[in-house]
């Protein structure tokens, strides 16, 4: 009977050692897994930041293009206004001269 109890104790110790070894193995994997997850999070954050930066740059370039087009249009409007004013003066003079009978 003593032999049977010794065998049971040895079996329990063997199971305990197996569970201990498994726990140690799993514990050793935790830092490795944490490093992998942290690296994945860093990679994702970096990719997101780069995408956001590209979007901001594109938006800024679009705004610069809009500003350049607007400045060009405003310049053309000013030129048209100057030309219209000059032509208006000539038109008024022509009409007055026609009314007065000079032409």
C-alpha positions as CSV (number, residue, x, y, z in Angstrom):
1,X,0.0,0.0,0.0
2,X,2.9,2.2,0.7
3,X,4.2,1.7,-2.8
4,X,0.8,2.7,-4.2
5,X,0.8,6.0,-2.2
6,X,4.3,6.7,-3.3
7,X,3.3,6.2,-7.0
8,X,0.3,8.5,-6.4
9,X,2.5,11.2,-4.9
10,X,5.0,10.8,-7.7
11,X,2.2,11.1,-10.2
12,X,0.8,14.2,-8.5
13,X,4.3,15.7,-8.4
14,X,4.7,14.9,-12.1
15,X,1.4,16.6,-12.9
16,X,2.4,19.6,-10.7
17,X,5.7,19.8,-12.5
18,X,4.0,19.7,-15.9
19,X,1.6,22.4,-14.9
20,X,4.5,24.5,-13.5
21,X,6.5,24.0,-16.7
22,X,3.4,25.0,-18.8
23,X,2.9,28.1,-16.6
24,X,6.5,29.1,-16.9
25,X,6.3,28.6,-20.7
26,X,3.2,30.7,-20.9
27,X,4.7,33.4,-18.6
28,X,7.8,33.6,-20.9
29,X,5.5,34.1,-23.9
30,X,3.7,37.1,-22.3
31,X,6.5,39.6,-22.8
32,X,7.1,38.3,-26.4
33,X,3.3,38.7,-27.1
34,X,3.2,42.1,-25.5
35,X,6.2,43.2,-27.6
36,X,4.5,42.0,-30.8
37,X,1.2,43.7,-29.8
38,X,3.0,46.9,-28.9
39,X,4.9,46.9,-32.2
40,X,1.6,46.3,-34.1
41,X,0.0,49.2,-32.3
42,X,3.0,51.5,-33.0
43,X,2.9,50.4,-36.7
44,X,-0.8,51.2,-36.9
45,X,-0.4,54.6,-35.1
46,X,2.5,55.5,-37.5
47,X,0.5,54.5,-40.5
48,X,-2.5,56.5,-39.3
49,X,-0.3,59.5,-38.6
50,X,1.2,59.3,-42.0
51,X,-2.2,59.1,-43.6
52,X,-3.4,62.1,-41.7
53,X,-0.3,64.0,-42.6
54,X,-0.8,63.2,-46.3
55,X,-4.4,64.3,-46.0
56,X,-3.4,67.6,-44.3
57,X,-0.7,68.3,-46.9
58,X,-3.2,67.6,-49.8
59,X,-5.8,69.9,-48.1
60,X,-3.2,72.6,-47.7
61,X,-2.1,72.2,-51.4
62,X,-5.7,72.4,-52.5
63,X,-6.2,75.5,-50.4
64,X,-3.1,77.1,-52.0
65,X,-4.4,76.2,-55.4
66,X,-7.8,77.7,-54.6
67,X,-6.1,80.8,-53.3
68,X,-4.0,81.1,-56.4
69,X,-7.0,80.7,-58.7
70,X,-8.9,83.3,-56.6
71,X,-6.1,85.8,-56.8
72,X,-5.9,85.3,-60.6
73,X,-9.6,85.8,-61.0
74,X,-9.6,88.9,-58.8
75,X,-6.7,90.3,-60.9
76,X,-8.7,89.7,-64.1
77,X,-11.8,91.3,-62.6
78,X,-9.7,94.4,-61.8
79,X,-8.4,94.5,-65.3
80,X,-11.9,94.2,-66.7
81,X,-13.1,97.0,-64.3
82,X,-10.3,99.3,-65.5
83,X,-11.1,98.6,-69.1
84,X,-14.8,99.0,-68.5
85,X,-14.2,102.4,-66.8
86,X,-12.1,103.6,-69.7
87,X,-14.7,102.4,-72.2
88,X,-17.5,104.0,-70.2
89,X,-15.8,107.3,-70.3
90,X,-15.4,107.1,-74.0
91,X,-19.0,105.9,-74.5
92,X,-20.4,108.8,-72.5
93,X,-18.3,111.2,-74.4
94,X,-19.4,109.7,-77.7
95,X,-23.1,109.8,-76.7
96,X,-22.8,113.4,-75.5
97,X,-21.0,114.4,-78.7
98,X,-23.8,112.8,-80.7
99,X,-26.5,114.5,-78.7
100,X,-24.7,117.9,-79.0
101,X,-24.1,117.2,-82.7
102,X,-20.4,117.2,-82.8
103,X,-20.3,113.8,-84.5
